[in-house]
Amino acid sequence: MSHLDDEKIALIAMGEPAGSDADMQHLVDCESCAAEVAEMSRVALVARSSVVEGDLEAPPAGVWSRIHGELGLTTAVAADPASVVPVPVPEPEPVPVSVSEQDAADAGHPRQRTRVRSRRRSSASVWILAASMALVVAIGAGVWIARSLTPSSAVIASAELAAFPDHPEAVGQAEIDDDGDGRRTLTVTLEGDELADGEYREVWLIREDGQALISLGVLDDASGTFRVPDGVDLDEYRLVDISFEPVDGDPAHSGDSIVRGELDFA
């Protein structure tokens, strides 16, 4: 049995009218081609949305002192690394080409060997201190960046998703989170449904009058989180719906809803 070529599979996955009736029937009969269309459909859904992160800001002056206190560091590294002026390292003195007998004798003297070992230990201590400060600065910067890039989020709406008659065992929940910067996400969970071969589950926001709907993406597991597009008025699109969708290249809702519920903003 011959399979659909890659170009036709890609066009069908993006919802383009590229497949004939024979091609659609082939997708029903061929698990391999159906799986490829489903996978590329997921990629197309992800590509339709993007998240723009803001520019990183310089840490406030008090960040280092808090890091210093939390890590219990010594006073040797109490100064803010961002404000420390680097000390120029002197160039090493040239090594003499020849060594006199007296110098050779002094080099073998116990005191001279002790001074050499002391200089080596001092140099090693400087390098260890410098490496420790660099590690502490990296850890502190990582902690600050992680905290800065993790804005506080809050649940602003939720819904209990009731089962449709064809799926009496299904039950679901939904929550809308706002991260404080205007970015909203929908998290859904679904239990009690069985996914048949050649099908996938899709998450939707539906307007209250049922005349318009927005696809948020494919639900691969029992739960998933999806970005709500900017500009969507959730006072209008209050219905959360999860449906079974056949792998047929048609981006429209199949009409086979598993669960649905209305968001409560109380």
Buried (B, 14 or more C-beta within 10 A) or exposed (E): EEEBEEEBBBBBBBBEEBBEEEBBEBBEEBEEBBBBBBBBBBEBBEEEEEEEEEEEEEBEEEBBEBBBEEEEBEEEBEBBBEEEEEEEEEEEEEEEEEEEEEEEEBEEEEEEEEEEEEEEEEEEEEEEEEEBBEEBBEEBBEBBEEEEEEEEBEEEBBBEBEBBEEBEEBBBBBBBBBEEEEBBBBBBBBEBBEEEEBBBBBBBBBBEEEEEBEBBBBBEEEEBEBBBEEEEEBEEBBBBBBBBBBBBBBBEBEEEBBBBBBBEEE
